[in-house]
Amino acid sequence: MPIDLLLALVSFAFVSTITPGPNNFMLMTSGANFGVRKTIPHMLGIAAGFAFMLIMVGLGVVAIFEAFPLVYDGLRIACLIYMLYLAWKIATSSGTTKVEEKGKPISFMQAALFQWVNPKAWAMALSAVSVYAPDQRPEAVLLVAAVFVVVNLPSVSTWAWLGSRMNRLISRPSHLRLFNSVMAVLLLLSVLPAVFE
């Protein structure tokens, strides 16, 4: 890959992973509720899950959507239902600041699997492959995935860290409940354009 195209890919990966979206809102919420250290499996799951998804898209999973458009429509509906469920879980969390009374942060595997129902992740993967690996050669697809892993980890870490800094402002249960409710609304707003495009 020419250096100018590689730099463009790095820029695309950075902009698409640092901007608000379902992953980042969930990481900020996790950072606020559990701290950065306990959110690390979530961060690693996003990076690994998205890289795997990107590789699968690059190696032809999109052909399934082209051959069976109803599968794509079903995926969009599943995405919306799952996002509604996540928003409800975030909004109705207890808001307690005692660690032992809170739920558990999202695991590595949950975060990795979440990429498959994340509309922003699908849009990013489809765009990245079509622009930076249009011939879908395996080495090009793997390079795109590797760039996303390298760029993704600092981006998602930033959101978890911001959430942990918010913890000082939301130490009261009522403030934490309000924060979680706002994050739930932002999660839904971040996904609706992709679901209804």
Salt bridges, closest charged atoms under 4 A:
GLU101 OE2 - LYS98 NZ 3.97
ASP135 OD2 - ARG137 NE 2.48
GLU139 OE2 - ARG137 NH1 2.64
